């Protein structure tokens, strides 16, 4: 089989370990996201999209138009980068996602009515080094806006919790879990602690699988906080995260790639060309959040 990696970091631990598992019997191609078109022939049997840049998404869309199998699809990956669209889809599917309001810029947010209480302000578009901050006062918000005046943002009310993020990852049907200090914690994030699936509150594994179904994802991460007594609140969803240090993750990714390359489970996957948003039937759930109204700035 021929497996393609769409990445500028083939040495990433998850990818390098997966490559080592596949390489003895299969051909692994690394396709830099900035590869000029047309894509070199022959096409791979499956591509793993471990990049989220505009170049990477454009490349994935071209491959999908040529009927290549891409995990995750360009559409699903792009959806997870827009926190407004992410929240709209999650809430429309009755997932326990944080209520989210959208503002065109941080300056616009800071110049409007005062927030009703502590809030979390995030860049609308998820990327490295984006804005994620807890805001507790008007002066704090003004300082944040002065540093990033033109940044489009979303706002979520701060939900009281124990200060820990539950990091849940899925590769196909396999789940992995860890526990890490919130990035809003004054103590800093620190390392991720391993967590057994049996130690999760009841219903959380099923919730993670449901996220994959709704968002048409096969390799993804879900960040959850415990609001008390095991009540989950989803605060973020990521397409193809690093999943570092999780025993069995490279094996699961290699198995998933070979399964898709062999055409297994084709009734479940978005390996069907351009315009398909994911597993059978799930494209109907995708909705755009309004730019005005309850979910957006007044």
C-alpha positions, 0 to 999 in steps of 0.5 A: 500500500502507498500512504501519504503524509501531508505534513511539514513535520514528518519527524513529529513523534506520532507520524515518525512512529507510525511511519516506522510501523508501516515502512517495512511493508508499505510505501510512505510518501511525505507530501509537504503542504506547499507542494506545487500543483499538480500533485505528483503521481501515483496518488497514494491509497490514503493520505493523512492530513496532519497540517491545517494551513491554507496550503494544506487544506487546498492540497487536500481538496485537490486530492479529494477532487481526484477521488483520493481518500484523505483523513481527516477531510479538508472540510472537517479540518477547516470546520474545527479551525473556526470556533464560531462554526464549531460551536454552532454545529456542536450546539445544533447536535445537542453536544454539551458545548460551551455557549459561544458569542462571536465578535468581529474584533477584540476592540469591538468587544472591549468597546461594547457593554461590559461582560456580565462576569468572568469570561474566556476570550479566544481567537475565532480562528484556531491556530498556533499562538492564538489568543486564549485568555480568561478575562475578569475585569474591564481593565483586563479586557482593555489590555487584551484588546490593546495587544490584539485590537483587530483579532476576531474573537469568540467569548464563552462564560467562564465555567467553574471547574477544578482547573484540569482539562481532560484531553480525550483523543480518538483514532478511528474507534480507539480512544486515549485519555490524559489530564492536564492543567488548564492553559488558563491556570496560573500555575501553568499547564505542566505535563499531561498525565496519563489517564485510564479510560476506566477513570473517566466519568460515565458516558464520556467515551460515548460522548467523544465518539459522538463528536467524531460522528457529528464533525466527520472526524476520524483522528481528533481531540476533544477537550472537556472540563468537569463542571462537577459530578462528572457533568462534561463541558466541551471547550475545544475540538481539534482535527488530527492533534499530536497525541504525544506519549499515548501508548498504542496511538501509532499502532492505531493510526497505522491500522486506520491508514491501512484499513482506509487504504484497503477500502474497509468501512467505506460506508463510514468515511469521507473518502469519496471525493470533493464536496463530501463532508464526512461519514454517511449522512453527517454533512446535513448537520453542518450549519454556519453560525449567524453573523448577527443575532444571539450567537454573535455580537449585537 
